Amino acid sequence: MVGHIGRSHMRKFWLIGLFVVSLAWAVLSYPGLANQGDYQSIVLDFREDLSATQLEQALQSISQNYHVTPQLNSKFSQADHIYVIKGKESLLKALRQSDLKNATEAIDANYMYQALEIPNDPDYGKQWNLRSINIESAWNETKGSGVTVAVIDTGVSPVPDLKQTKFVAGYDFVGDRTHASDDNGHGTHVAGTIAQSTNNGFGVAGIAYEASIMPLKVLSGLGGGTVADIAEAIRFATDHNADVINMSLGGGGDAAILREAIDYAHRKGVVVVAAAGNANTNAASYPARYPHVIAVAAIDATGAKAPYSNFGAGVDIAAPGGSTANGPAGGILQNTIDPEAGEAVFSSFQGTSMAAPHVAGVAALIKSVGVTDPQTVSTVLQRSARVVKGDDLNHFGAGQLDANAAVRMAQQENLDVRDFFRWLRDMAISI
């Protein structure tokens, strides 16, 4: 019996060891982990000093050894000796390790590049903030379709440049009614940064313009609101399938009811974003300072810390908040309402309130490509941010928001985790 138990344990250890070795090999050899771009061919830039005979020998060697036929890239490629062959990672690696490397100046993946999308909104050129976060490249991958962003603010009104934006049902916690209209202008402006109707030939653009907005009014026309209403709005958003929550609001006090609501949203998979505050003090305000909230500081059009922005403790990332000190062109331009006239206007605002929805919009883009865990979304946002050297006072957190880098990292994150295990499963079945 003892001998039988020993052999059983030895067999288990052997199987575990084999699995670990196989898993390690799979991780190292899984093609998705090495694929940093989309390409179906390889470009060979042969040395220009090769003789016609040497070049012909090299081309024949490729045909014979790799069973592919090199073709001139175009009729203008003869002088530079630039050829293209079909192939991907394994062939690229083999060529780079072969003797052909001595006959070439470069052996590269023939990546597919795409034209950057530029929306037809006539005032998009005034939105320095969107270009500063590399949104055009991100739009080539996603516009946020299928994601819902809850805007917990002064409400949202249906201004003309939100006409094509998708909305889901919200609530007015100030007036205890279903319709959460805006009597201040702040919330509508914030919603515009996230999902202003885009490519509609009118006005300006939004970041995740195919996402849906959930308007939740917790602030009155004067801009104030209670912790109880904000906490209820967070739970409402969570229970009604919001994916991201934006709170461009804040105060100085820690409240258990608010902290519990945020923790509840985080457990349910909701990304929570909040403004760091506009007091130029060395700490983010609440609710931005809570652990499960992404706290956003503000930068101006030059990339410097906005003069009003809080910094230091609790700040996670920085995004465009603008500064109108030198005129409206330095602010964040969106369509909103004039609270006095009640009419739609295009206005430039400034503040960490304007910075937060940039991050919420990019979080929506990240979620739309399949990364849903809120902690992973936060990690992607921070790891992909442009690091600011010498930031000893934590003006920028992890760095400045980069939408394109964030989306690309999220795509790789989703590919590596999901497709790796699918690939591993298929390998096991085939074995």
WOBEL-V611471 format. One record per backbone hydrogen bond with DSSP energy under -0.5 kcal/mol. CO is the residue of the C=O (numbers start at 1). NH is the residue of the N-H. If there is no record, write none. Layout:
co:nh
CO:NH
CO:NH
//
This chain:
co:nh
1:5
2:6
3:7
4:8
5:9
6:10
7:11
8:12
9:13
10:14
11:15
12:16
13:17
14:18
15:19
16:20
17:21
18:22
19:23
20:24
21:25
22:26
23:27
24:28
25:29
26:30
30:33
30:34
31:34
31:35
34:36
37:39
38:112
40:87
41:110
42:85
43:45
43:108
44:46
44:83
45:105
45:106
47:50
51:55
52:56
53:57
54:58
55:59
56:60
57:61
58:62
59:63
60:64
61:65
62:66
62:68
63:67
68:70
71:84
74:77
77:81
77:82
78:81
81:46
81:83
82:73
83:44
84:71
85:42
88:92
89:93
90:94
91:95
92:96
93:97
94:98
95:98
98:101
99:102
100:103
100:104
103:47
106:45
108:43
109:111
111:113
117:119
121:124
123:126
124:127
126:128
127:130
127:131
128:132
129:133
130:133
130:135
131:134
133:403
133:404
134:138
135:139
136:117
136:140
137:140
138:141
138:142
143:210
143:211
144:147
147:212
148:150
148:243
148:244
149:214
150:152
150:246
151:153
151:216
152:248
153:218
153:219
154:183
157:159
159:162
160:163
161:197
162:165
166:213
168:215
171:173
171:217
172:176
172:177
177:172
178:180
179:181
180:156
181:183
184:339
185:189
186:190
187:191
188:192
189:193
190:194
191:195
192:196
193:207
194:208
196:206
203:123
206:209
207:209
208:211
210:146
211:166
212:149
213:168
213:215
214:151
215:171
216:153
216:218
217:173
217:174
220:223
224:220
226:230
227:231
228:232
229:233
230:234
231:235
232:236
233:237
234:238
235:239
236:240
237:242
238:241
243:271
244:150
245:273
246:152
247:249
247:275
251:286
255:259
256:260
257:261
258:262
259:263
260:264
261:265
262:266
263:267
264:268
265:270
266:269
270:272
271:245
271:273
272:294
273:247
274:296
276:285
277:310
281:283
281:311
282:313
285:289
286:251
287:290
290:293
293:295
294:274
295:297
295:316
295:317
296:276
297:319
298:306
299:321
299:322
300:303
304:300
306:309
308:280
312:315
313:284
316:398
317:297
318:401
319:299
321:351
324:327
327:330
328:331
330:323
331:333
332:334
332:349
334:347
336:345
337:339
338:342
338:343
343:338
345:336
345:347
347:334
347:349
349:332
351:354
351:355
352:356
353:357
354:358
355:358
355:359
356:359
356:360
357:361
358:362
359:363
360:364
361:365
362:366
363:367
364:368
365:369
366:369
366:371
367:370
370:372
373:377
374:378
375:379
376:380
377:381
378:382
379:383
380:384
382:385
385:387
386:400
387:389
388:391
390:392
391:394
394:312
396:399
399:318
400:386
402:406
403:407
404:408
405:409
406:410
407:411
408:412
409:413
410:414
411:415
412:416
413:417
414:418
414:419
415:419
415:420
417:421
418:422
419:423
420:424
421:425
422:426
423:427
424:428
425:429
426:430
427:431
//
